[in-house]
């Protein structure tokens, strides 16, 4: 499975998740302040988005991931999300 993240602007990203038979496309927003809070500047916003999708894909199929959402919404569904991202970012 491949994850491609494309920045549309400084807080909007398009994510393509390719599988063997299907590809899904998602649009995610993440404010620079939220990205900084999770990463302390140690990884880029695009890297955080990619890691966030890896996190989600460990928990649900790509077809279950919302097509449009704000990154902090993940914490609502998976309370361990922010702590996990901070650890992965080394923040």
PyMOL commands that set and color helices and strands:
alter all, ss='L'
color gray80, all
select helices_A, chain A and resi 32-39+45-57+62-64+73-77+81-89
alter helices_A, ss='H'
color red, helices_A
select strands_A, chain A and resi 2-9+12-18+23-29+68-70
alter strands_A, ss='S'
color yellow, strands_A
deselect
rebuild
show_as cartoon
